[in-house]
């Protein structure tokens, strides 16, 4: 298995470039699910407890950021972890570099805002939470694969 680290890095690079479009495709569905789940909470907070929009907004933003980061992290990170054979951190770092380069290229070449859009996205907590969610689920997927491989070896 001499080619395993190179294969893992290659898969991570391909997934890192593809993740930008996967997340863009998935965004409307995740936003709809978040709004559907949070709307009853907003209703209860506003009607029962008298919360205002200014009090609800930070809670909603935090819940939306966390739930979308976990959803995107699962969709992108878990398959990455499942595909890895030996190590998980180096391929995740390769994924991170490929994702940042793809994000920069897409913002620069396909947006009228250019690099400003990339910098604006870097300043959002959702951006970094998504990358941390991907790290978390890459590790979970890797551990799941390692557990499966060790069980198969014992059998």
N, C-alpha and C positions, 0 to 999 in steps of 0.2 A: 504494500500500500504506500509506495513512495510518492505517488501522484495525489494522495488524499489531501494534503494541505493546499496544493495548487488548485485542485478541484473545488475545495471549500472556498478558497478566496475568489475563484472565478464565479461560483454560484452567488456569493455574497455581492460581488460587483454587479452582476446581472440583476439581482433582486434590488440592489440599491438604486440603480438607474430606473428600474421598472416601478419602484415603490411610489415615486411621485405621481405617476399616472394611475396606479392602483388606488392611492388615497384620493386623488381627484375624482375618480369614478365612484368611489364609495362615499364621498362626503355628503351628497344629498340624502342618502339612506340613513347615515348615522345622524345627521341633523334632524331628520324626521323622527327617528326613534328617540332622540334626546328630548325634542319638544313634546312628543307624545307622553313621555315618562314624566317630564317636569311640569307640564301644564296642570295636573291635579294638585301638585305641591304648591304651585304659585296660587292657585285658586284657594286652597285652604289657608295659606299664609296671609293672603289679602283679605279674605272674607271673615275668617275665624279670629285671626290675631291682629288684624288691622295694619299689616305691614304695607309700606309704600313701595313704589317702584324703585326708589333709591336704596331701599333696604334689601329688596329681592335681587336686584341686578348682580351684586358681587357673588351671592350664593349661586345664582344661575350660571354665571360665567365660570366659577370654580367647578361646579358639577359638570358643565358641558366640556370644559377642558379635560377634566379627569376621565370622563366617560369616553370621549373621542380618542384620547391618548391610549386608553386601554383597548378600545376597539381596533384602532389602526395598528397598535403594537401587536395585538393577537393575530390580525390578518397578515401582517408582514413578518413579524418576528418569530412566531411559532413555526411556520414552514421553514424559515431559515435555520432555526435550531434543529428541526427534524432532519434537514439535509446534511448537517455537519457530521463529520466522522470522528475527528480527534479533539480539536480545540474549538472553543466558541468565542473567545474574546477577540482574537485577531480577525476572524471573518466578520465579526460585528463591526470592528473598526474599519475594515474595508467597505462594508456596507455603508457606514456613516460617511466616509469620504465620497463614495460614489453617489450617495443621496444628496449630499451638499453640492457636489459638482453639477449633478443633474438639475437640482433646484436653482442654482445660480444660472446655468445655461438657459433653462426655461424662462426664468424671470428676465434675463438680459435680452434674449432673442425673440420671445413671444409676447412680451408685455410692453405697452407703451411707457410704463413707469421704469423699466429697465432694472438696474442694480438697486434702485431705491425700494422696489418691491421685495427683493431678496433681503435687504437690510431690515426692512419693516417686519418681514416674517421672522427674522432672527431675533427680534425684540419681543416677540409674542411668547408667553409662557406655554401656550399650546404646542408650539413648535418643539420646544425642548422636552415637554412632557411626552410627546409622541415618540421622540427618540429614546427617552428613558423607558417608555412602555415597550418599545421594540427590543431594547436591551433585556428587560425583564422576561419577555416571552421568548426571546432567543435562548436564554438560559433555561427556561422551563422546557422548551422543545428539545434542547440538547440533552437535558437530564432525562426526559421521557424516552428519547432514543437510546441513551446509554442503558437505562433500565430494561428496555425491551431487548437490546442486544445481549445483555448479561443473562436475562432469563432464557433467551433462546440458546445461549451457549451452555447453560446448565442442563437444558432438556435433551 
